[in-house]
Amino acid sequence: MGKRISNIKCNTLRVNRSADLRGKEHGKYYGWTPGAGALGTGVTAKKYQWTQNGDIVTEYQIDITGLACKGDAANDVIGLAAGGAAYIDQYLESTHGIAYRCEVICVEAPGEGTATITANIDIALNTSGALAYDGAAGAAEIALGAHVKGGVFVDEALGLTSTDYIYLVEGDTAATTGVYNAGMLIIRFYGHPVLS
């Protein structure tokens, strides 16, 4: 039989719900509109932004179902084969902070719907906000590799340029006009505002 313990002093822990905890739940950046060519046929893309220990964390939840990859050249834009600007967002130091870290988490592996796809998906930034499917985005600033379910890539040497547009691009030439029927990525940027 257990003994009753008495005379225990308990202190109340107060949690500040106005910052980190509240941010993920209520910090959705309303009004965010990615390029029409970046919108697949799967789960609706979402963007969240919150502060964490003084950093600005920006998270994109992207379902690539319905998007296509050409495969004739690495660093070409992944997007709707029908066309349309396929940028995810515009990187702005005023809202993202000075980005110093990027995490990409794969919660569903890229799947092949038609023809041949590539699971090697990188992130490139470009001055143009008009790049569409198969457009040349230039060398990927965030080179990742083949995505598998539960896989995580981290890049801490970004060197991004404010006002550039963010694109998903092919990391190799393995694809042959393939269309994805699966694939979910969580892309998370960490930045810090200029000190004032």
N, C-alpha and C positions, 0 to 999 in steps of 0.2 A: 504494500500500500504506500502510495507516495506521500511525502511529507508536505504539509502546507507551509509555504514560505510567506512570512509577513514582514512588515516594516521595510518595504522596498520603495524607494523614492523614484518616481518617474518624471522625466522631463519631456515637455512637448517639443517635437521637431516641427518647425515651421518651414514650409517649402515655398519658395518664390516661384509662382506660376506665371509670372509676367515675362519671363525671358526664355530660358532653354526649353522647359516643358511645354509652355504655352505656344512657343514659336512653331513647332512642328504641326501642332493641331490647328492653330489659328493664323499662321503666318503665310498663308497662300497668297501668292502675288497675283491678284486679280488683274485682268486686262492683258495678260501675257498671250501673245498670238504667234506661234511659230509659223514658218512659211508653209503654204498650202501643200507643197510637195513633200513635206516632212511628216504629214499626217497619214498614218497607215489606216488599216481597216480593223485593227484590234482595239485594245483598251485605250480610252482617251488619254492623251499625253497630259501630264500635270507638272507644275512647277511650284516648289515651296522655297521659302526663304526665311531664315531665322538667325538670331545672334547667339553666339556660344563663346563665352569667355573673351568677349571683345571682337571675335571674328564674325564675319558674315558668311553664312553657309547657304549655298544655293543648290537645290536639288532638283533634277529633272527625272521624271519617271517616263520612260519611252518604251512603247511596244512597237517593234519593227515589222509586225505582221502586215503584209500587203506592200511593203516597200521592196524595191528591186535593186540589184547590183549587176552592172554590165560585165565587168571582168576583163576588159581589154587593157586596163592600166591601173596600177595602184594609185591610191589617193584620189580616185574619182568619187563623186558624191553618191551616196545611197539615198534614194528617194522614190517617189511614185514614178513608174514608167511613163505615165500619162503627162508628166511634167509638172511645172510649178516650182518656185523657189523652195529649196529643201533645208533651209537653215533652221536650227533648233531655237536659237536666240541670238541676240547681239550682246557681246561681252562689253560691259561698261564699268570702268573703275568706280564711277560714282555710285553704282548700285551693287556691284559684286565685290567691291574692295579690290585691293591689289592681290590677284589670285596667285597663291603660292603652292597649292596642292590640289590634285584632282584624284578622286576615287571613282572607279567604275565597277559596279557590282552586277553580276549576271544572275538574275533570279529565274530566268527561263532561257535555255540554250537556243541559239538561232536554229530554225528548222527550214527545211527545203520544201517549198510548195511546187514550183515548176522549174524546169531546167536545173542549173547548178548554182548554188549560192556559195558564199564564203562566210566562215564564222570568225574570220580575222577582220575585226572592225576597229578602226582608229578614229581619232577626233582631229579635225583640221580647222583652223580659223582662216578666214579670208576677208579681204576688204570689201568684197562684193556681197550684197544681200540678194543677188539674183541667180546664184548657181542652182541648177536643177540636176535631176538624175543624170549620171554619167558626166557631169561637168568636172573639169580639172580644178581641184581645190588647192593644189600645191602640197608641199611636204607637210605631213601631219605633225603638229606640235605635240600631240599626245599619242605616241605610238604604243599600242597595247598588246595585241596578239589575238590568238583564237579564244573565243569566249565559251566557257562551259558553265553549266548550272552550278551556282555556289562559288564561282571563281571571282576573285577580286584583283584588280590592277590599281596600282598607286603610282602617281607621277608627281614628284616634288621639284621639278626643274622646268617650269612652264614657260616663262618669258612671253606672256601673251600681250597683245597690243589692244588697247582700249578702242572701242567702236568696231572691231572686227566681228564677223559673224561665225557662229559655231556650227559645224557640219559633222555628220557621221560619214566616214569615207571607207572605201575598201582598203584593207591592209595588204592585200596581195592581188594576184591575177587569177585566182582559182575559180572565180565565178564565170558562168556563161549565161548571160541574160537571165539570171535566176530571180525568183520572187520568194520572199520569206513567208512561211506560214506559221512561224513562231519566233520568239525572241524578245526578252524583256530586259532592259538595262536601267540601272539606277546610276545616274551621273551626278557626282557631288563635287562642287567647287568650294574651296576654302579661301577666303580673302580677308584682308584687313584694310580698313580705311586709312588714309594718310593721317598721321598724328596732327592734332591741333590743340 
